[in-house]
Amino acid sequence: MTAQVTGRVQGVGFRWWIRSRADALNLTGWAMNDADERVVAVVAEGDPDDLDELERHLWRGPSGARVEAVQVERGPASGEYQRFEIGRR
């Protein structure tokens, strides 16, 4: 799954919050701030039900965030990630 989350999502701990959710769901991948200060990019791999749950979390965000949109694409997993990281592309 790849996702772009837009809104007030930088400067509110969004990447670290998503990593904690991804870790709890045993997902691998990464989250990083995009050059546009209103976007966080996410790549996650794992069980489809757990990816659905992560997508629901993306819509909520941590306290202080204001999510305006989440664009998600699903595709086959690459299998290249060992854990969920911050700031990797």
Sequence and secondary structure as in RCSB ss.txt:
>XXXX:A:sequence
MTAQVTGRVQGVGFRWWIRSRADALNLTGWAMNDADERVVAVVAEGDPDDLDELERHLWRGPSGARVEAVQVERG
PASGEYQRFEIGRR
>XXXX:A:secstr
 EEEEEEE SSSSHHHHHHHHHHHTT EEEEEE SSTTEEEEEEES HHHHHHHHHHHHH STT EEEEEEEE  
      SSEEES  
